[in-house]
Amino acid sequence: MNPQSAVTAIEFVQRCSSTRRGVRLARWLAVQQLDAWGIPYGSPRSDAAALVVAEFAANAVTHGHVPGRDFELRLRMGELLLIEVSDARGEREPETPAPVAVDAECGRGLLLVAAVAVAWGVKARPGVGKVVWAELHPCD
């Protein structure tokens, strides 16, 4: 194998408290890590990743919260940027995004994720819970 053609994945993992503060921290840590990996803060890719992390983390806190359990943020940079947020509630999976009323105050988050991601989905978490994931192009 040609060493220049090989893609080496690099990874960042952080557990965050299942609180609104934990959601903010996850988003901040994600954009800081992406900047360190060469995806500049404020760039379209950084903003898209921040949106995905914020939505998944907010959903983990709102719908996946189990008292005393944190959620986990995982970023993996390879050919695609993989974003994963894990929580402890495996029985509550995100619903497929559907159109929402113009005056609705919620329900657009996963539609936005679907708009910026190459793909996204849910898988079982080893042990307990679920992992919500999305793949994004790391470059424009």
Secondary structure, 3 states (H helix, E strand, C coil): CCCCCCCCCEEEEEEECCCHHHHHHHHHHHHHHHHHCCCCCCCHHHHHHHHHHHHHHHHHHHHCCCCCCCEEEEEEECCCEEEEEEECCCCCCCCCCCCCCCCCCCCCHHHHHHHHCCEEEEEECCCCCEEEEEEECCCC
